[in-house]
Amino acid sequence: MKRRPDRLTWVEEIKGVKRLYPFSNPSRVDISLKSGQRSIRLLKKLPKQIVLRGISLFGFGMAAFFFSLIMSGQASSNQTPPFLIFTFLSALGGLGVWKLAEKLRERTKQRYKDLVESLQTIVTRNHQAADRYNSSEKRIDINFEEINREEESEKLKNQLRN
């Protein structure tokens, strides 16, 4: 954690087996004061889903290979329907896996957005509560001359009673 006059920066420390993973990178959270309001910014590189993207590219490659066999005449007339089915299924599978990778990436992105929004809400509420507390703080002015006069009058009353 680093503190500066107008910014607080927190960088995640990666421990354990995750540290050995080449695509793991730490999250960074910046809390800063801009124009009287606190703002929170999260910097995190999202996973690229390389394995899923590779599988989908393999599916697209298989579809292209089967289609090239059909178009070049390598497949006989009775092999054409199965090759068309394999082409269609390979392309469909590749597209489905690609969409799955996108969906997982968007879900992770949305989780981080929700986290930042909830942190921003907490910081804003705390900031408003602190402002309300400071503005509702009452000041008491003590006039020592009046206290001294009251003490003197009490002394006089006591003397008169005695």
Phi, psi and omega per residue, in radians:
M1 nan 2.344 3.111
K2 -2.110 2.396 3.109
R3 -2.018 2.331 3.015
R4 -2.240 2.916 -3.086
P5 -0.995 -0.634 -3.087
D6 -2.025 0.141 -3.058
R7 -2.630 2.518 3.021
L8 -2.119 2.168 -3.091
T9 -2.081 2.272 3.098
W10 -2.113 2.234 3.114
V11 -2.051 2.258 -3.106
E12 -1.169 2.443 3.061
E13 -1.773 2.105 -3.112
I14 -1.588 2.239 -3.086
K15 -2.163 2.869 3.010
G16 1.277 -2.599 -3.061
V17 -1.173 -0.515 -3.135
K18 -1.033 -0.508 -3.125
R19 -1.152 -0.528 -3.114
L20 -1.384 -0.320 -3.120
Y21 -1.231 2.174 -2.994
P22 -1.173 -0.383 -3.082
F23 -1.741 0.067 3.114
S24 -1.425 2.280 3.107
N25 -2.345 2.618 -3.062
P26 -1.309 2.695 3.019
S27 -1.490 2.659 3.113
R28 -2.329 2.223 -3.142
V29 -2.051 2.175 3.088
D30 -1.956 2.180 3.044
I31 -1.987 2.047 -3.069
S32 -2.299 2.839 3.120
L33 -1.867 1.992 3.134
K34 -2.199 2.168 3.104
S35 0.847 0.769 3.072
G36 1.432 -0.015 3.129
Q37 -2.138 2.559 3.088
R38 -1.451 2.387 3.075
S39 -2.243 2.585 -3.111
I40 -2.081 2.338 3.104
R41 -2.293 2.292 -3.135
L42 -1.961 2.210 3.088
L43 -1.968 2.052 -3.127
K44 -2.653 2.221 3.049
K45 -1.395 2.193 -3.110
L46 -1.364 2.617 3.100
P47 -1.114 2.474 -3.092
K48 -1.549 -0.077 3.128
Q49 0.989 0.890 -3.051
I50 -1.058 -0.711 -3.116
V51 -1.110 -0.832 -3.140
L52 -1.144 -0.679 3.113
R53 -1.141 -0.662 3.091
G54 -1.111 -0.735 3.112
I55 -1.100 -0.726 -3.141
S56 -1.183 -0.653 3.083
L57 -1.156 -0.608 3.056
F58 -1.099 -0.736 3.091
G59 -1.077 -0.745 3.106
F60 -1.144 -0.652 3.110
G61 -1.130 -0.736 3.101
M62 -1.100 -0.708 3.112
A63 -1.100 -0.739 3.116
A64 -1.136 -0.678 3.132
F65 -1.122 -0.826 3.126
F66 -1.104 -0.701 3.137
F67 -1.156 -0.648 3.111
S68 -1.185 -0.599 3.071
L69 -1.108 -0.711 3.130
I70 -1.175 -0.806 -3.063
M71 -1.223 -0.552 -3.105
S72 -1.444 -0.155 3.133
G73 1.507 0.197 3.114
Q74 -1.210 -0.479 -3.138
A75 -1.622 2.346 3.112
S76 -1.278 3.006 -3.069
S77 -1.118 -0.545 3.120
N78 -1.478 -0.224 3.061
Q79 -1.590 -0.233 -3.076
T80 -1.083 -0.835 -3.134
P81 -1.048 -0.750 3.092
P82 -1.147 -0.626 3.120
F83 -1.165 -0.633 3.067
L84 -1.126 -0.709 3.109
I85 -1.136 -0.771 3.104
F86 -1.113 -0.677 3.101
T87 -1.074 -0.847 -3.132
F88 -1.098 -0.798 -3.128
L89 -1.153 -0.692 3.120
S90 -1.126 -0.771 3.119
A91 -1.143 -0.732 3.125
L92 -1.129 -0.741 3.095
G93 -1.109 -0.760 3.103
G94 -1.070 -0.743 3.124
L95 -1.155 -0.708 3.130
G96 -1.116 -0.736 3.133
V97 -1.194 -0.653 3.105
W98 -1.082 -0.768 3.121
K99 -1.145 -0.630 3.080
L100 -1.086 -0.757 3.117
A101 -1.083 -0.736 3.111
E102 -1.115 -0.722 -3.128
K103 -1.128 -0.739 3.111
L104 -1.114 -0.700 3.136
R105 -1.152 -0.763 3.124
E106 -1.154 -0.633 3.114
R107 -1.126 -0.750 3.094
T108 -1.105 -0.750 3.123
K109 -1.077 -0.730 3.136
Q110 -1.155 -0.643 3.083
R111 -1.067 -0.761 3.117
Y112 -1.166 -0.654 3.085
K113 -1.107 -0.756 3.117
D114 -1.095 -0.693 3.119
L115 -1.083 -0.809 -3.129
V116 -1.139 -0.702 3.115
E117 -1.108 -0.724 3.128
S118 -1.205 -0.667 3.067
L119 -1.120 -0.727 3.121
Q120 -1.087 -0.697 3.107
T121 -1.105 -0.773 -3.139
I122 -1.104 -0.806 -3.123
V123 -1.123 -0.713 3.131
T124 -1.123 -0.767 3.117
R125 -1.093 -0.760 3.125
N126 -1.109 -0.701 3.132
H127 -1.127 -0.752 3.119
Q128 -1.168 -0.674 3.122
A129 -1.137 -0.701 3.112
A130 -1.142 -0.678 3.108
D131 -1.143 -0.740 3.121
R132 -1.105 -0.717 -3.137
Y133 -1.124 -0.773 -3.132
N134 -1.185 -0.642 -3.124
S135 -1.336 -0.494 -3.135
S136 -1.541 -0.036 3.126
E137 -1.176 2.157 -3.088
K138 -1.632 2.489 3.097
R139 -1.809 2.447 3.111
I140 -1.977 2.057 3.085
D141 -1.632 2.237 -3.126
I142 -1.853 2.160 3.095
N143 -1.751 1.810 -3.053
F144 -1.203 -0.443 3.128
E145 -1.139 -0.725 3.133
E146 -1.172 -0.656 3.114
I147 -1.113 -0.755 3.128
N148 -1.098 -0.706 3.115
R149 -1.124 -0.729 3.132
E150 -1.141 -0.700 3.108
E151 -1.123 -0.711 3.129
E152 -1.139 -0.697 3.137
S153 -1.177 -0.626 3.078
E154 -1.132 -0.717 3.113
K155 -1.093 -0.747 3.132
L156 -1.110 -0.731 3.118
K157 -1.084 -0.748 3.126
N158 -1.120 -0.691 3.133
Q159 -1.163 -0.686 -3.141
L160 -1.158 -0.615 3.112
R161 -1.180 -0.627 -3.117
N162 -1.359 nan nan
